[in-house]
Amino acid sequence: SMQSGMARLTGPITLVQAIGKPQQSFLLMMPIYRDGITPVTQAEREKAAFGWSYAVLQTEQVLNSLGIENSGVHLRLRDVTVPGQEQLFYESTSSASDASLMSHQVDREVFGRQWKIELAVNSLYLDRLNQVSPAFVLLLGFLLTFLVATLIGVMSVSRDRRRQVISEQARLATILE
């Protein structure tokens, strides 16, 4: 972080106060320079470096503070910054018996680290969306299609009858003349 002048995240670490959760914490480090201004070049930054300001981040606490209902989702976070040394540092607890129906995976840069984020949802998640049943939507679509077709048919018959009436009136008018 001192060389780049930017806030950087350490790799996964184990905090003394979180011994039961190894490799699930990070330090977010931001360099402090003597003049309070970030120098332009790396050499100037190294010369003006005074220290670091840091924040301890415990993955589970950060994710719990987001208030996301996670019983229907399965989240897996990996640090993949060093090629060939992929490190799983968080995996949510979810019912292993409930198979995932959909999943998505993205790679993101997070304060200088490369993370692989995998999210999978199960049937409980989909049930909580309270979506309309596909069978109901299909039935409603058929019904609306039938009603529109019937309306068009009635309008067509009405137009044909109107033409017949007009032609019959014209024929009668020519006979009377």
C-alpha positions in Angstrom: 0.0 0.0 0.0 2.9 2.4 0.7 4.4 1.9 -2.8 1.1 2.4 -4.6 -0.3 5.1 -2.3 -3.6 3.3 -2.2 -5.5 1.4 0.5 -4.7 -2.3 0.1 -6.0 -5.5 1.7 -3.8 -8.2 3.1 -4.2 -11.8 2.2 -6.4 -13.9 4.5 -5.0 -14.0 8.0 -6.0 -15.6 11.4 -6.6 -13.1 14.1 -5.6 -14.0 17.7 -9.2 -13.2 18.8 -10.7 -15.4 16.1 -8.7 -18.6 16.5 -11.7 -20.8 15.7 -11.9 -19.1 12.3 -8.5 -19.5 10.6 -7.7 -17.4 7.5 -11.0 -15.5 7.6 -9.8 -12.0 8.4 -8.0 -9.2 6.7 -6.2 -6.0 7.4 -7.2 -3.0 5.2 -4.1 -0.9 5.2 -3.8 2.7 4.1 -0.4 4.5 4.0 0.3 7.7 5.9 2.8 10.2 4.6 4.7 12.9 6.4 3.1 15.9 4.6 -0.3 14.3 4.6 -0.3 14.4 0.8 0.3 11.2 -1.3 3.5 11.8 -3.3 3.4 11.2 -7.1 6.2 8.8 -7.6 7.0 5.5 -5.9 10.4 6.7 -4.7 8.8 9.8 -3.2 6.2 7.7 -1.5 8.8 5.4 0.0 10.8 8.4 1.3 7.8 10.2 2.7 6.2 7.1 4.3 5.4 7.6 8.0 3.2 4.6 8.8 -0.1 2.9 8.2 -3.6 3.2 9.3 -5.4 -0.1 9.3 -8.8 -1.6 10.0 -9.3 -5.2 11.0 -12.0 -6.9 8.9 -13.5 -10.2 9.9 -15.3 -11.7 6.9 -18.2 -13.1 8.8 -18.9 -9.9 10.8 -18.8 -7.8 7.6 -21.2 -10.1 5.8 -23.5 -10.3 8.8 -23.7 -6.6 9.1 -25.1 -6.4 5.5 -28.3 -8.0 6.8 -28.7 -10.4 3.9 -31.0 -13.3 4.5 -28.7 -16.2 3.6 -30.7 -19.4 4.3 -31.6 -19.7 0.6 -28.1 -18.8 -0.8 -24.7 -20.3 -0.6 -21.8 -17.8 -0.8 -18.2 -18.9 -1.3 -15.3 -16.4 -1.3 -11.8 -17.2 -2.5 -8.6 -15.2 -2.7 -7.0 -16.0 -6.1 -4.3 -13.3 -6.1 -1.4 -15.8 -6.2 -1.9 -18.1 -9.2 -2.1 -21.8 -8.2 -2.6 -20.9 -4.5 -6.3 -20.3 -4.4 -7.5 -19.8 -0.8 -11.0 -20.3 0.4 -11.6 -17.9 3.2 -15.4 -17.9 3.5 -18.2 -20.3 2.9 -21.7 -19.7 4.1 -23.5 -22.3 6.1 -26.5 -23.7 4.2 -28.4 -26.9 4.0 -26.2 -29.4 2.2 -29.3 -31.5 1.4 -30.8 -28.7 -0.7 -29.1 -28.7 -4.1 -28.4 -25.4 -5.8 -30.7 -24.5 -8.7 -28.6 -21.6 -10.1 -25.1 -20.4 -9.5 -22.9 -17.5 -10.7 -19.2 -16.9 -10.4 -17.3 -13.6 -10.9 -13.7 -12.5 -10.4 -13.3 -9.1 -8.8 -10.4 -6.9 -7.7 -10.9 -5.9 -4.1 -8.3 -3.4 -2.7 -5.4 -4.9 -4.6 -6.5 -8.6 -4.2 -8.2 -10.8 -6.7 -11.3 -12.6 -5.4 -13.4 -15.2 -6.9 -17.0 -14.9 -5.7 -19.4 -17.8 -6.1 -23.1 -17.5 -5.3 -25.6 -20.3 -5.6 -29.3 -20.3 -4.8 -31.6 -23.2 -3.8 -35.3 -23.7 -3.9 -35.9 -21.9 -0.6 -34.5 -18.7 -2.2 -36.8 -19.1 -5.2 -39.8 -19.8 -3.0 -39.2 -16.6 -1.0 -39.3 -14.5 -4.2 -43.1 -15.2 -4.3 -43.1 -15.4 -8.0 -46.2 -16.4 -10.0 -46.2 -20.0 -11.1 -45.1 -20.5 -14.8 -48.1 -22.8 -15.3 -50.4 -20.0 -14.2 -48.7 -17.5 -16.6 -49.0 -20.0 -19.4 -52.7 -20.6 -18.7 -53.3 -16.8 -18.5 -51.5 -16.3 -21.8 -53.7 -18.9 -23.5 -56.8 -17.3 -22.1 -55.9 -13.8 -23.2 -54.9 -15.1 -26.6 -58.3 -16.8 -26.9 -60.2 -13.7 -25.8 -58.3 -11.5 -28.2 -58.8 -13.9 -31.1 -62.5 -14.1 -30.3 -62.8 -10.3 -30.2 -61.1 -10.0 -33.6 -63.4 -12.7 -35.0 -66.5 -10.9 -33.7 -65.3 -7.6 -35.1 -64.6 -9.2 -38.5 -68.1 -10.8 -38.6 -69.6 -7.4 -37.6 -67.7 -5.6 -40.3 -68.8 -8.2 -42.9 -72.4 -7.9 -41.9 -72.2 -4.1 -42.0 -70.9 -4.3 -45.6 -73.8 -6.7 -46.5 -76.4 -4.3 -45.0 -74.9 -1.3 -46.8 -74.7 -3.3 -50.1 -78.3 -4.5 -49.6 -79.5 -1.0 -48.9 -77.7 0.3 -52.0 -79.3 -2.5 -54.1 -82.7 -1.7 -52.7 -82.2 2.0 -53.4 -81.3 1.3 -57.0 -84.4 -0.8 -57.5 -86.6 2.0 -56.1 -85.2 4.5 -58.5 
